[in-house]
Amino acid sequence: MKYLLAITLLVGLVVMLKIISSETQPLEPLTNKSPNTSSVICANIENKNLKKDNVQYYIEKYGRANQDEEQIRRVYDVFDKISRVADKRQHREPKLLVYNSQNFCLGEPLAAALPDGYIVLSKQAVEILYNNVSTIVGDTRAAFVLGHELAHLANDDHWHLEFYKIVRGNQSLRPLVNSFFEQNGEQKEIQADDRGFIFAAMAGFPVDKLLTNKPNFFDYWQQQTVSSFGKKNPELEIRAEAVRGRLGNLLQDLPYFHFGLRLSHFERCDDGVYFFKEFLKQFPAREVYNNLGVCYLQRARLKLGKNAYFYWLPSVLDVSTQIDDFRFQDSRGVGKALAEEFLREAKKFFELALQQEPSYLPAIVNLAITTLHLGEIYEARVAIEKAIEKAPDDLNIQGLQAIIMYEEGEKSPYVDMWTHSRQLLKNLTLKPKAPLSIFYNLAQLLELRKRADATELWQQLALDAANLPPPIRELVCEKSACPSISSKIPKNSWNLPVELGVSVEYDELASNTLSEWQKMPEKGHRLYEKKINETIYEHPNGSVSVLALDGTVEMVVLKKLEKMTLGELADYCGQPLSVRELVNGRVWTCDYWAALVVGEQVIEVWVVRAR
């Protein structure tokens, strides 16, 4: 039995080498050099007994490629982005070496993952990646190849290499190895393709270009390389088809991300969290982590009640509801404890986003706000200083820094930062287009010392009540009488294909209309001991999306609004519109609808039931 086990382990080790060698060894560049010349080079390398599974082998034989060359520099930049989002299951930081490939030896890899944590890439491979394509396509190709190798590194697909040196001469094992490879080798490569594709997409590269450009990347790579190893890679068309399937899944589940964002805008993060987490299963990217964190931050603020709005801290993508019947919840007891749990969750997601991209400004700002709420002032100060480095002219960030400095002083019996923070905020109010949050926070600091000039600021804010988020508006109107917000009948109303609040099953008009639309199946997962049954309907021409929860129409999204101008939005609202800046655009909001605007173009209108 012991011998059988030993033989099984031996075969497994050799098999793993065969699987990886199929990936890292066979893709050789087409070259005019004679086989005899290459063979001599390989023989010389072998005679020196240099370990090909160690990065030093490539440094000593070929040397490092010059990073001052544009393509080499770009590959290293691409690697930095990819390595931040890639799996690191072996708890080591991956590194890249691009090595020179003059006198290239047949048998050397174009790209390989090594046991010491290095990815090696030949200069000749870089030239193939960027040949006759735009810079962005070349970067995307490089991102995919590097992501593919990082996937092998994460899966420890190289661990057998040292053992192979001992057993590679045993010809009697080769039939068993080849048999096992037929069953498992292709799956290994397809898995690495899949993760490489996702990593490249998560890092922000337009991965669809790998498939839409002609020839597609797999066909192109095959044309530029040949296999010198006994067993070729899986058929490249099969691999391309698998990647097309992954792209299709991403596009199919993309509405979950968008509906998570829309629901969070209308303060419905209990449902929004579910949608973000569903999309996270397909695409664990920084934007998804950031928006999940924002949702938990919103939920914590609801539990904290008025305490959450003593300062106005505009978090990125944290869009406040414009619903008029906003009510603060009790922040005592269970509510306060639950708020801290939500804040801890928010902090975790912002940190995950920053692991992928340390310079991602939305998550930096949101982390500063969250740690401020948690009373972790040192962490808040570190985060806000990093945000100032990234966006030194952002007035909202400067105002947040002033508040954090004041709160840090409150933690010390020897330092009083009130005067300094007040002056910083006062200086910011003199800036052109200073955000209303600056005036609000200055008023709160003045109120703490019972200063008379707080009254003037409260009165000024009260005059702008229509432009304040509901929780802030409520607090301002407690300090100074707010003028009534005029309401009138809108000139226009949104033409919706189905009525909000109706049952898709029992309302005949809704049932007949949506029966002809594309339908995403319900996932029906459990969330917080309640079942969410969501169905997303898409009009055949892509102009409208409908979200039904538990069979009831909850939201209609109008798209393809090229003819609508920004000025026309006011005709659909009976009161002044409010605006909220997002990372890539703005949201103009009325009572029960919101419009996503990029530049001057209305991209989408989100309509929910009026309350």
N, C-alpha and C positions, 0 to 999 in steps of 0.2 A: 504493500500500500504506500509506503514511504517513497519507493522508487517511482511509482505511478504519479504521485503528487509532484515529485521533483521533475519528472519529464514534462508534466503538464505546465508547471511554472516555466520550465526552460522554453517550451514551445511558445508560451505566452509572451515571454521576453523577446524572442526572435521575431514573433509576429508583429509586435509593436514597432520594432525597427522597420520591418517591411512596410508597414502602413505609413510611417512617417517618411521613410526614404522615397516612397512613391510620390510624396508631396514635395520634399525639399531637394531631392536629387535629380528628378528626371527632366525638369524644365530647363534645358540647356539652350543658349543662344545659337542661332544659326551663324556659322563662322566659316571663313574660307581657309582656316588653318587645317593642315593635314592631320589626320588621326594620329600619325606617328609622332608628330611634334607634341601634341597634347598628351600623348601617352608618356613621353619622356618626362614632361613636366610633372605629371601625376606620380610617376615612379620616383622622381627625386623627392617629392613631398613625402611619399610613403617611407623612403629610406631614412629620412630624418626623424621618423617616429613622432611627428607633431600630432597633437590631438585635434581632430577636426571638429570635435564637439565643444571646443573652447575658443572664445573670441580671439585669444592671442595667436592662434593658428593663422587667422585671416590677416591680423595686423602684421605679423612677421613675414608672411609670404607675399602679401599684396600691398600693404600699407593703407592708411586711411584716405578716403577720397577728400578732395579739397572742399571744405565747407564754404569757401568764398564763391564757388561756382553757384549760379542761381538755382539750378535744378537740385543740386545736392542740399543747398540751404533750405529749399522749399520742402524737401522730403523730411528733413529733421523737424521743421515746423509742423508738418502734417503729423509726424509721429508724436510730438508733444500733445497735440489735440486728441489723437486716437488713444494714447496711453492713459489719458485721464478718465476716459469713459469705459475702457475695456475692463473685463474681469481680471482680478488679481488674486485668484484663489490660493496661490502658493505664498502669499504675503511677502512678495518681493517686488521691488520697483523695476519694471522692464527698462532696458536700455537699447539703443540702436547703434549699429556700426554700418556705415556705407563704405565698402572697401573697393579699392581700385581693381579693375578686371582686365588690364592688359596682360598678355600671356595667359589668358583664361584657360583653366584646366577643365577638360571634360570630366564630369563627375563632381564638380563643385556646384553648390546650389545657387540659383538666382536669389532665392530668399529662404531663410531657415530660422527656426526657433532653437536656441541652444540651452543646454541644462544650466548654464551659469546666468540665465536671465536675459541674455542678449538676443536681439533680432539682428541677423546679418543680412545685408542687401547689397548685391553687386552694383557697381557703377553702370555696368552694361544693362542691368534690369531697369535702372532709373532712366536711361536713355530710351528704352523700349516704352516705358510708361508715358513719357512726355512727347514721344515722337509724333509730329504732324497733328497735334490736337491743341486746343486752347489750354491756358494755364489751369483753369478750374477743372477741366476734364482730366488733365494730368494729375492734379492734386487728388481728385476723386479716385482715380485708378490706384494711386499710391496709398490712399487711405484704406481702400478695400484690401490690397495685398498685405499691408501692415496689420490691419485688423484681423485678417485670416491667420497670420503667423502669431499674433497675440492670443488668438483663440487656442491655437495649439499649445502655446506657452501656459495658458491658464489651465488647460486640461492635462498638463504634464506629459504631453505626447512625445517627449524626447528622452524620458528617463531610462530607456532601454539601451541607449547608444554605447555606454561604457561596457555593458555586458555583451553586446554584439561583437565586440572586438575579440572576445574569447571564443564565441561559438560560430562565427561567420564561416569558418572553414569546414563545418560539419555538413556535408552534402546530403546526408541521410535525412536531415530534418527539413530540407527544402520543400518536398511535396506537402508536408503538413502545414508549413508556413504559407505556401501558395494557396492551399485550400481554405485556410482561415482568412487570408486576405480577400479572397473572392467574396466572402460573406460580410466582412467588416470594413475593409479599406475604403470603399466608396462612401459608406456612411460617415466615416471620420472626416473625409474631405468635404462632404456636403454640410456637415455640422460646422466645420471651420468657415466655409463660405457663408453660411447663415449668420454666424456671429460677426464675421468681418463686415458683412453688409450692414448689420444693425449698428455696430460700433461706428462705421463711417457715417451713417445717417444721424446717429446721436451727436456726433461731433460737428454736424451742420453741413456735410457735403451732399451735393445733389446726386444721390446714388442712382436715381432713375436713368441718368446718362450712361451708366454702365450697360444698360440694356437697350436703350433707345437709339444710341449712336450705331451706325453701320460701318463696319461689322461690330457686333456687340463685343464687349471686352473679352469674353471667353474665347470667341472665334479668333479675335485679334491676337490674343496671347498664344493660341495654338499655332497661328501662322508664323509668329516670330520665334518660337521655341520648338525644340524637338526633344524626344525622350531617349536617353541613353541607357536607362535602367530597364531591366527585363519586363517589368509590369508598368504600363502606362497609368496615368491618372484616370479617374472615372470619365466616361464620355462627357466632353465639355458641354454638349447640348443638354444633357441631363442636369448638370450642375447649373447651367443658365436657367433652365426651367424651374429648378428648386428656388433660385433667387427671385425669379419672377413671382413665384408663389408667395414668397415672403413680402415682396413689395405689395402684392395684392392684398395680403392680410393687413399690412400697415394702413393702406388706403381705406380698407373696409372699416377698420376700427378707429380711424381718425375722427369721425363724428363724436366719439366718446370724449376726446380731449376738448373739442369745441363746445359740446353741451355742458361739460364740467365748468368751463369758463363762463358760459352764459348763465348757468344756474347760480354760480358764486356772485355774479353781478347783482342778482336780485335777492341776495342774502339767503340763498337756499343751499348752503354748504353741506347740510346733512345729506342731501342728494348729490351735490357736486363732488364730494369726496369719493362716493361710489364710482362715478364716471371717470374721475382721474385715476383711481386705482385699477379700474378695468383696462384703461389704456396703458397704464404702467406695466402691465403684464407683457404687452407687445413692445413697448418702447420706453425703457427706463431712463429717460433723458432729463437734463437739468430743468427744462421748462416745466415738465410734469411734476418733478419734485418741488420746484418753487411754487407752483400753483396749489399743490396739495398743502404746502406750508401756509400759504395765504389763507386757505380755507380754514385750517385749524386756528390760525390767528383770529380770523373773524368770529369763529365759534367761541373762542376764549373771551373775546371782547363782549359778546352778548352775555356771558356768564358773569363777567366782572361788573357789568352795568356802568354806572356813571364813572366809576373809578378808571375805566378803560379810556375815557375821553377827557380826562383832566387836561392832557395834552392832545393836540391834534397831530398825529403821527402818520403822514400819508405813506402807507406801504405800497410798494410797486405791485400793480395788478389787484390790489385790495380795493375794489370798487364798492362804495357804500350804496345801500338800497335807497331808492327815492320814494319808497312807500310811506304815505303820510301817517299811517297809524302805528309807527314805530313806538315800541315801549321797552324801557329798560327792564331787565330781569334783576331779581334780587341777587346781590353778590355775596351774601353771607352763607356760611355753612357749606352744604354740599356744592352749591354753585361755585363758590370760590375754589374749593378743592378740585372740581372738575375743570375749571378754567386753567389751573396750573397744569393739569394733565394735557389739555389741548395745547398749551404753550410749549410743553416739552416735545410734543409731537411735531409742532410747527418748527421748532429749533432743529429737530432731527432731519426733517426734510430739507430745510435750507442748507444744512451742513452737507447733506448728500449731493445737493446741486453744486455746492462749491467744491466738493471733491472732484467733480467732473471738470469744472472750469473755475479755478480760484478767482479769476477776474470778473466773474458774472455779476454785474452790478445789481440787478434786482434782488438776488439772493443775499448779497452783502448788506444792502439797506434793510431788507426784511429781517435778517438775523440781528442787526443792531436794534431794531424796534422790539423784537421778541425778547431778547436778553434784557432790554430795559424794563419791559413788563415783568420779567422774572426777578428783577432786582440784581442781576448779574452785571454790575456796572462796568467792571473791568473789561469783560468780554464785549459789552456794548461799545465801549470806547475804542477798543482795537478794531472792531468792525467798522465803526463810523469813520475812523481815520483812514482805513483802507478805501472806503467809499469816496472820501474827499480826494484821495490820490487819483482815483479813476475819473471823477467828475468834479473838478475843483470849482466850476462855475454854477453848479446846481444849487439854487437857493433853498429848495426843500431840504437837501442834505446838509447844507450849512446851518439851517434852522434846527434840524435834529441834533447836530453836533452841539449847539449851544445848550439845548435841553439836557443832553447827556452830561455835559460838563457841570451843569448846575446840580444834577442828581448825584454826581460823583462827589461834589463838595459836601452835599448833605450827609454823606456816609462818613465824613471826617469831622472830628470835634475841633480841628485846628484850621480848617480851610473853609472860607465862605465864598462861593462862586456866584452868588446871586447878582452882585453888581456887574461882574464881568459878563455873565450870560445875558443879563438885561441889555447891556450896551451892545452886545453882538446882535441881538434880535432887533434892537432899535435901529442900528445901522442898516440891517437888511430891509426894514420897512421903507427905507429911502430909495431902494433900488427900483428901477423901472419894472413894472409887472411883477412886483413882489407877491408871492402866493398869500392867500388869506390865512393859511395856517400860521404864517409868521406873526401876523397881527393877533391872532387868537392866543398863541403861546406867550407872546409878550404880555397880553392882557392878564393871563393866568399868573405869570410871575409877579406883575404889579399887584394883583389881588392878594397874593400871599403876604405882602408887606402893607396891605391896606393903603396903597398909594392912590391919590385922587385921580391921577391921569389914567387909571384903568377905566374909569367911567367913559371917557371920550372914545377909547378903543372899543368898548362894548357897544356904544351907540353907533359907531362906524360899521361894526360887524352886523348889527341889527338891520342896517339899511341894505346890506347885501344878503339878507337871510335866504332869499330865493336861490342863491348860489352855494349855500352851505349844505353839507350832508345832513340828513335828518337828526342824528344824535348830537352833532355839533350845533345845529340850528336850535334844538330844544334847550341846550345849555345856554346858548347866547340869549335866547328869548327870556330865560329866567333872570338874566342880568339887566336886560334893557328891553323895552317894549318894541316888538317887531311889527312892522307894517303888515297888514294882511296881504297875502299873495293873491293877486287877482286871478280869477279863474273864468274862462269863457269857453263857449262851444268851439271846438276846433273846426277849421275850414274844411279839412279833409279827414278821412278815416282810412285805415289800412284795409285793403281788399284781401281778405283771407279766404283760402279755398275751403277751410273747415272752421267751424266755430270752436272757440276755446271752451273747455269744461265739459264737452259732450263725450259720450261713450262711443268709442270706435265701433263696438259691436252692435249697440242698440240704436244708435242714431243712423237713420237710413241714408241721409245725405253724406255724412262722414264715411260711412261704410262703403258706399258706392264710389265715392271719390278716391279714397285711399286704396281700394282694391286694385287699382290700375298702377299703383306706384311701386317702386322698389322698396323692399321691406327688410330691415335687419332683424334677425331673430332675437327673441328675448333671451337674456342670459339668466335672469331670475336668481341672482345670488342673495345670500342673507347679509344684512348689514345692521348691526346694532339690534339684533333680535327681531328685525322686521324684514319682510321680503320685498325687494324692489323688482317689479316686472316692467322692464322698459322696452319699448318698441320705437324704432326710428324709421320714419318713412321719407323717401326721397323722390321728388318729382322726376319723371323720366328725363327732362331737359336740365335738371340740376338747379332750377330756379327757386325751389321751396323745399324746406325740410320741416317735418313735424315730429315732435316728441310726445309720445303717450306714456304715461306712468300708470301702471295698474289698469290699463285700458281706457284711460281718460286723457283727452288732449290737454297737455300742459303748456306747450310752447310751439309757436310757429315762427320759422326763420325765413325771411324773404331775402333772396339773393339775386344776383345779376341786375343790379339797379344802376346801370351805367348812365341812364338818362336823368337820374335824380341828382339835383344839386344840394349842397349843404344848406343853402338858404331856404329850400322848400321844406326842410324838416319842421320848422316852426309852425307850419300850417297844420300839422298833425297833432299839435299839443295845445291845450287850453291854458297853459301857464308857461313861464320862462323855462327854457331848457337849461339843464346843468351839464357841465362837461368834466370828464375825468381823463387824465393823461394815462396812457398805457405804454408799454415798452415800444410797441410799433404801431402807434396810432392813438386815437381818442375815442371815447364813448360819450355820445350825447344822449341824455336820458330825460324822458318824460315820466309820467306817473307809472304807466304799465308797459312801456316799450323803451327800447334803447337802440341806438344806431352806431355801428362800428364804422369809423371814418378814418381813412388813411390819406394824408394830404388833404385834398379837397374832394376826394371821391368817397361817396357813400358805398360801403362794401356790403354790409348786411344790416337788416333790421330784425331785432328780436322782440317778439310780442308775447306777453303773458296775460293771464286774467287780471283785470283790475280788481282791487280789493277795497 
